Amino acid sequence: MVSLICTIKDHLDDVNCCTFSASLLATCSTDKTVRVYSTRDFSELPFSPLSGHGYGVHCCCFSPCGQYLASCSTDATTVVWAMGSGEIEAVLEHPGRSPVRVCAFSPDATCLISGAADGTVALWDFPSRTLRRTGSVPDTTMVACSFSPCGQLFATGTTYGDLRIWDLGMNQLHAEKYAHDLGVTCCQFAPQMMKENNAGHVVQYRLASCGQDSLLKVWLLSWNYSAGCKMQLLHTLSGQSSAVLCCCFSADGQLLVSGSMDKSVAVYEANGGVLLYTLNQHERYVTACTFSPVAPLLATGSMDKTVSVWRVEDGCSSQGVVPDGKSLPDDVPCSSHQAGRKWPGHSRLTVSDWSEDDVSSWLQQEGMESLIDTFKANNIDGAELLSLSKESLSSELRIESLGLRSKILRKIEELKMAPVSDGIPDEFLCPITHEVMKDPVIAADGYSYEREAIESWIKTKNRSSPMTNLPLQTTLLTPNRTLKMAICRWSSSQ
């Protein structure tokens, strides 16, 4: 169910983009400003609005740990803001001084890409704030970009209608020249890698794209380190009647949302391409959409100058527009984590420590009590629950309903993302130890882990990823300094 919980009406012109971090929502507009809100109650931060651009702001994005926000503008710059103070950390002038239309961080925050109206794309070394490389697609405007989950590839889209896949050496690995008739408007990778094939030599990703042809498309990108990239069209979604201007995957990859010139927001089941909901809150073109990485929240922005925040969660009660157009009522939690959601009998246990009875309690809480006997008959405890897959639900547990299987997997992903204890940001917890990291490092799968834990895992698990179960293409570990600084600041404040 999708319910409207908040409408923000602070911008004075078209809203062009909106983006979540774990605790903040940022929006940008043709009115030259970037505004930042707390997702606790959607109150605007004291240093907001950010007014460093000379012309309209087209795009904004948070660094993975949320410490920085990047925004790009017609003024030909990408500005980096510190989210602790709202101060400008850097101003990156695009080569050629062309208006910058889009920007995106890599998953490990080592790179930032920006695309411009002259068809150029710039790859910046983010820690040093220096230009690393540039590339170009002649006679077009760069309007879309997204990094793959591994951070080794990125996709771009242009008004020419093409989608291109690049590596960090700025080599074009693949060009889908007629992806969208009349032009691409947005593209985004799903957060997770797909299963690999060919004895472990091919990694697969899903990529969503939308365009002026009124279509939303889902592609399967297969990447072989020696043979290059191939793209296969999985779904063509036509749930909207006019140009589709934006698209975004949910954090678990189960949902896909798009906004259109027909003023609607469409929410799809991403794996099957089934249209689940159509939202008609906005009065003009819907130009922006984004999911929270840690909560069941969706934000949409429009040329009607507003940003709508929605709760996307099974079984939630409907909430109307907040009277003052900005804040949530005190009794409406903005995040399932902040709401302190717990289940009887096991609230202090990590999911992997749950007993079979704990799993039964969880099924009851989630409205899936019809599955309790099936799970008990198969001795599903916490560890087994976390290992369930689409295939095992179908072939071993004999759950025939596609919708029910998708719901189970979506709820399991929520469990994996939930913090172990109240008040600890979940991105500070190692996925292996479930404890606050002291020396976070980034592995080849794009995820951050405690160094000692991932080193031990690699030695004992044959170099597989703890998050995806796919082989790690390299055992090289990169220190995540920005995450470590964020954890230190958070620890000092406790």
MIMARKE-90686 format. One line per 5 residues: their letters; for each residue x, y, z of C-alpha. Coordinates in steps of 0.25 Angstrom, whole numbers, padded with zeros to 4 digits. Layout:
BEGIN
a	X,Y,Z; ... .
//
This chain:
BEGIN
mvsli	0000,0000,0000; 0005,0014,-0003; 0000,0026,0006; 0004,0041,0005; 0010,0045,0018 .
ctikd	0016,0059,0015; 0016,0070,0004; 0027,0080,0004; 0024,0093,-0002; 0037,0102,0000 .
hlddv	0043,0103,-0014; 0039,0115,-0023; 0040,0108,-0036; 0041,0094,-0043; 0046,0083,-0034 .
ncctf	0057,0076,-0043; 0062,0065,-0034; 0061,0059,-0020; 0070,0049,-0013; 0070,0042,0001 .
sasll	0082,0038,0010; 0080,0030,0022; 0075,0042,0030; 0073,0053,0021; 0064,0057,0008 .
atcst	0070,0067,-0002; 0063,0074,-0013; 0067,0084,-0023; 0060,0093,-0032; 0061,0103,-0044 .
dktvr	0060,0114,-0033; 0075,0112,-0032; 0074,0106,-0018; 0076,0092,-0011; 0068,0089,0001 .
vystr	0071,0079,0012; 0061,0072,0022; 0062,0062,0033; 0054,0050,0030; 0051,0049,0045 .
dfsel	0040,0059,0043; 0043,0066,0030; 0047,0079,0036; 0057,0087,0028; 0071,0088,0034 .
pfspl	0076,0101,0040; 0086,0103,0028; 0076,0100,0017; 0074,0105,0007; 0087,0104,0000 .
sghgy	0089,0116,-0009; 0103,0114,-0016; 0098,0113,-0030; 0096,0124,-0040; 0086,0117,-0049 .
gvhcc	0076,0106,-0047; 0080,0093,-0041; 0077,0081,-0049; 0082,0069,-0040; 0087,0066,-0026 .
cfspc	0092,0053,-0020; 0097,0049,-0006; 0111,0042,-0004; 0108,0027,0001; 0110,0030,0015 .
gqyla	0102,0043,0014; 0114,0052,0019; 0114,0060,0006; 0103,0065,-0004; 0107,0068,-0019 .
scstd	0098,0077,-0027; 0100,0082,-0042; 0095,0094,-0049; 0093,0101,-0062; 0105,0110,-0057 .
attvv	0114,0099,-0061; 0118,0094,-0047; 0116,0083,-0038; 0117,0088,-0024; 0120,0078,-0012 .
wamgs	0113,0082,0001; 0117,0077,0015; 0104,0072,0022; 0109,0075,0036; 0110,0090,0033 .
geiea	0104,0093,0020; 0117,0099,0016; 0123,0098,0001; 0134,0087,0001; 0138,0088,-0013 .
vlehp	0133,0095,-0027; 0136,0086,-0039; 0136,0093,-0052; 0132,0084,-0063; 0142,0084,-0075 .
grspv	0137,0093,-0086; 0129,0101,-0076; 0116,0094,-0081; 0103,0094,-0073; 0104,0081,-0064 .
rvcaf	0091,0073,-0065; 0094,0061,-0056; 0103,0055,-0045; 0105,0042,-0038; 0114,0036,-0027 .
spdat	0121,0023,-0028; 0116,0013,-0017; 0130,0014,-0010; 0130,0029,-0011; 0144,0029,-0019 .
clisg	0138,0035,-0031; 0127,0045,-0036; 0122,0046,-0050; 0116,0059,-0056; 0109,0060,-0070 .
aadgt	0107,0072,-0078; 0099,0079,-0089; 0111,0078,-0099; 0110,0062,-0098; 0123,0061,-0089 .
valwd	0124,0053,-0076; 0134,0056,-0066; 0140,0046,-0056; 0145,0052,-0043; 0154,0046,-0033 .
fpsrt	0145,0050,-0021; 0155,0049,-0009; 0165,0059,-0016; 0153,0067,-0023; 0161,0066,-0036 .
lrrtg	0158,0062,-0050; 0162,0048,-0054; 0157,0046,-0068; 0146,0051,-0078; 0138,0045,-0089 .
svpdt	0128,0050,-0099; 0116,0046,-0108; 0116,0056,-0119; 0104,0065,-0123; 0095,0062,-0111 .
tmvac	0093,0065,-0097; 0096,0056,-0085; 0084,0055,-0077; 0085,0042,-0069; 0096,0034,-0061 .
sfspc	0097,0023,-0051; 0108,0015,-0045; 0107,-0001,-0044; 0107,-0007,-0031; 0121,-0011,-0032 .
gqlfa	0125,0003,-0035; 0134,-0002,-0047; 0124,0002,-0058; 0114,0014,-0060; 0103,0016,-0070 .
tgtty	0100,0029,-0077; 0088,0033,-0085; 0086,0045,-0095; 0075,0053,-0102; 0080,0045,-0115 .
gdlri	0073,0033,-0109; 0085,0024,-0106; 0090,0017,-0094; 0105,0015,-0092; 0113,0006,-0082 .
wdlgm	0126,0012,-0078; 0138,0006,-0069; 0146,0015,-0060; 0156,0017,-0071; 0146,0024,-0079 .
nqlha	0145,0013,-0089; 0131,0011,-0095; 0128,-0004,-0093; 0114,-0004,-0100; 0105,0006,-0107 .
ekyah	0090,0003,-0108; 0088,0014,-0119; 0073,0013,-0120; 0069,0010,-0106; 0058,0021,-0106 .
dlgvt	0052,0028,-0117; 0053,0044,-0116; 0063,0043,-0104; 0066,0036,-0091; 0062,0044,-0079 .
ccqfa	0068,0036,-0067; 0075,0023,-0064; 0078,0015,-0051; 0084,0002,-0047; 0077,-0007,-0038 .
pqmmk	0085,-0008,-0024; 0088,-0022,-0025; 0096,-0031,-0035; 0089,-0043,-0041; 0093,-0057,-0042 .
ennag	0105,-0060,-0050; 0107,-0071,-0061; 0117,-0077,-0069; 0125,-0083,-0057; 0126,-0070,-0050 .
hvvqy	0132,-0061,-0061; 0119,-0053,-0064; 0113,-0042,-0054; 0099,-0038,-0057; 0092,-0025,-0053 .
rlasc	0078,-0019,-0056; 0077,-0005,-0062; 0065,0003,-0063; 0063,0014,-0073; 0052,0023,-0077 .
gqdsl	0050,0033,-0088; 0042,0043,-0097; 0035,0030,-0104; 0026,0029,-0091; 0033,0016,-0088 .
lkvwl	0040,0010,-0076; 0050,-0001,-0079; 0057,-0011,-0071; 0070,-0017,-0077; 0079,-0028,-0073 .
lswny	0094,-0024,-0074; 0104,-0036,-0074; 0118,-0032,-0072; 0130,-0042,-0075; 0143,-0036,-0071 .
sagck	0150,-0041,-0084; 0138,-0041,-0094; 0132,-0028,-0090; 0117,-0024,-0088; 0104,-0029,-0094 .
mqllh	0090,-0023,-0092; 0077,-0030,-0093; 0063,-0024,-0091; 0055,-0031,-0080; 0043,-0022,-0079 .
tlsgq	0036,-0011,-0086; 0026,-0004,-0077; 0016,0005,-0083; 0007,0009,-0071; 0008,0024,-0073 .
ssavl	0002,0032,-0085; 0013,0042,-0087; 0028,0044,-0086; 0034,0037,-0074; 0044,0047,-0068 .
cccfs	0050,0039,-0056; 0051,0025,-0050; 0057,0019,-0038; 0059,0005,-0032; 0055,0002,-0017 .
adgql	0067,-0001,-0008; 0064,-0016,-0008; 0062,-0016,-0023; 0048,-0021,-0022; 0040,-0008,-0027 .
lvsgs	0042,0001,-0038; 0036,0015,-0039; 0035,0025,-0050; 0029,0039,-0052; 0023,0045,-0064 .
mdksv	0018,0057,-0072; 0004,0051,-0070; 0006,0056,-0056; 0005,0042,-0050; 0015,0033,-0042 .
avyea	0015,0018,-0046; 0020,0008,-0036; 0024,-0006,-0042; 0028,-0019,-0036; 0042,-0019,-0042 .
nggvl	0044,-0034,-0045; 0032,-0036,-0053; 0029,-0022,-0058; 0014,-0023,-0052; 0008,-0009,-0049 .
lytln	0004,-0008,-0035; 0000,0006,-0032; -0002,0019,-0040; -0001,0032,-0031; -0008,0044,-0036 .
qhery	-0004,0055,-0025; 0004,0065,-0034; -0003,0075,-0042; 0008,0077,-0053; 0020,0068,-0059 .
vtact	0026,0058,-0049; 0041,0061,-0051; 0048,0053,-0039; 0046,0041,-0031; 0055,0034,-0021 .
fspva	0054,0023,-0010; 0060,0024,0004; 0072,0014,0005; 0067,0010,0019; 0052,0012,0021 .
pllat	0039,0010,0013; 0039,0024,0008; 0037,0029,-0006; 0039,0044,-0010; 0034,0050,-0023 .
gsmdk	0036,0064,-0029; 0029,0072,-0039; 0028,0085,-0047; 0017,0088,-0038; 0028,0093,-0028 .
tvsvw	0025,0082,-0018; 0031,0069,-0013; 0022,0058,-0008; 0027,0048,0002; 0020,0034,0002 .
rvedg	0020,0022,0011; 0022,0009,0002; 0019,-0002,0012; 0009,-0014,0012; -0002,-0012,0022 .
cssqg	0000,0002,0026; -0011,0012,0029; -0014,0023,0020; -0009,0037,0024; -0013,0050,0018 .
vvpdg	-0006,0062,0014; 0000,0069,0026; -0008,0082,0029; 0004,0091,0029; 0010,0084,0017 .
kslpd	0023,0081,0023; 0023,0073,0036; 0018,0060,0040; 0010,0057,0053; 0017,0053,0065 .
dvpcs	0011,0039,0065; 0015,0036,0050; 0029,0030,0050; 0036,0033,0037; 0045,0020,0037 .
shqag	0042,0006,0041; 0056,0007,0048; 0052,0019,0056; 0039,0014,0059; 0046,0003,0067 .
rkwpg	0039,-0009,0061; 0040,-0021,0069; 0034,-0035,0069; 0030,-0042,0082; 0041,-0051,0088 .
hsrlt	0053,-0048,0080; 0054,-0033,0079; 0068,-0033,0085; 0073,-0044,0076; 0080,-0043,0062 .
vsdws	0071,-0050,0051; 0082,-0061,0050; 0080,-0065,0064; 0065,-0066,0063; 0058,-0080,0067 .
eddvs	0047,-0086,0058; 0037,-0080,0068; 0043,-0066,0066; 0041,-0068,0051; 0027,-0072,0053 .
swlqq	0025,-0059,0062; 0030,-0051,0050; 0021,-0057,0040; 0009,-0055,0049; 0014,-0040,0051 .
egmes	0015,-0038,0036; 0002,-0044,0032; 0007,-0057,0027; 0002,-0066,0037; -0003,-0076,0026 .
lidtf	0012,-0080,0024; 0015,-0083,0039; 0012,-0098,0037; 0020,-0099,0024; 0032,-0092,0031 .
kanni	0031,-0101,0043; 0030,-0113,0035; 0043,-0109,0028; 0050,-0105,0041; 0052,-0091,0036 .
dgael	0060,-0083,0047; 0066,-0069,0046; 0079,-0074,0039; 0070,-0082,0029; 0061,-0070,0027 .
lslsk	0072,-0061,0023; 0077,-0071,0012; 0064,-0073,0005; 0063,-0070,-0009; 0053,-0069,-0020 .
eslss	0057,-0083,-0025; 0056,-0089,-0011; 0043,-0083,-0008; 0037,-0089,-0021; 0044,-0103,-0022 .
elrie	0046,-0106,-0007; 0035,-0099,0001; 0025,-0101,-0011; 0020,-0086,-0010; 0013,-0085,-0024 .
slglr	0009,-0070,-0023; 0018,-0060,-0029; 0013,-0049,-0021; 0015,-0056,-0008; 0029,-0061,-0012 .
skilr	0032,-0046,-0015; 0026,-0041,-0002; 0034,-0051,0006; 0047,-0047,-0001; 0044,-0033,0001 .
kieel	0042,-0035,0016; 0055,-0043,0017; 0062,-0031,0011; 0056,-0022,0021; 0061,-0031,0032 .
kmapv	0075,-0031,0026; 0075,-0016,0026; 0069,-0013,0040; 0079,-0009,0051; 0083,-0018,0062 .
sdgip	0080,-0008,0073; 0072,0005,0074; 0079,0018,0070; 0090,0012,0062; 0090,0016,0047 .
deflc	0090,0003,0040; 0100,0007,0030; 0110,0007,0042; 0108,-0008,0044; 0117,-0018,0038 .
pithe	0108,-0028,0030; 0116,-0040,0035; 0118,-0037,0050; 0105,-0027,0051; 0114,-0018,0060 .
vmkdp	0118,-0004,0058; 0131,-0004,0049; 0144,0001,0054; 0152,0000,0041; 0142,-0001,0030 .
viaad	0147,-0005,0016; 0140,-0006,0003; 0141,-0020,-0004; 0140,-0023,-0019; 0124,-0025,-0018 .
gysye	0123,-0010,-0014; 0119,-0013,0001; 0126,-0008,0013; 0131,-0018,0024; 0139,-0018,0036 .
reaie	0153,-0021,0031; 0156,-0033,0040; 0143,-0039,0038; 0143,-0038,0022; 0158,-0043,0022 .
swikt	0154,-0055,0030; 0142,-0057,0021; 0150,-0057,0009; 0160,-0067,0015; 0149,-0077,0019 .
knrss	0138,-0075,0008; 0146,-0076,-0005; 0145,-0062,-0008; 0130,-0061,-0009; 0122,-0048,-0005 .
pmtnl	0115,-0048,0008; 0104,-0040,0002; 0102,-0046,-0012; 0109,-0060,-0011; 0116,-0057,-0024 .
plqtt	0131,-0058,-0025; 0139,-0046,-0022; 0146,-0042,-0035; 0158,-0037,-0026; 0162,-0038,-0011 .
lltpn	0166,-0024,-0011; 0160,-0016,0000; 0159,-0001,0000; 0158,0007,0013; 0145,0015,0014 .
rtlkm	0150,0027,0021; 0138,0035,0019; 0130,0025,0026; 0140,0023,0037; 0139,0038,0040 .
aicrw	0124,0038,0040; 0125,0027,0050; 0135,0034,0059; 0126,0047,0059; 0114,0038,0062 .
sssq	0121,0031,0074; 0126,0044,0079; 0112,0050,0080; 0106,0038,0088 .
//
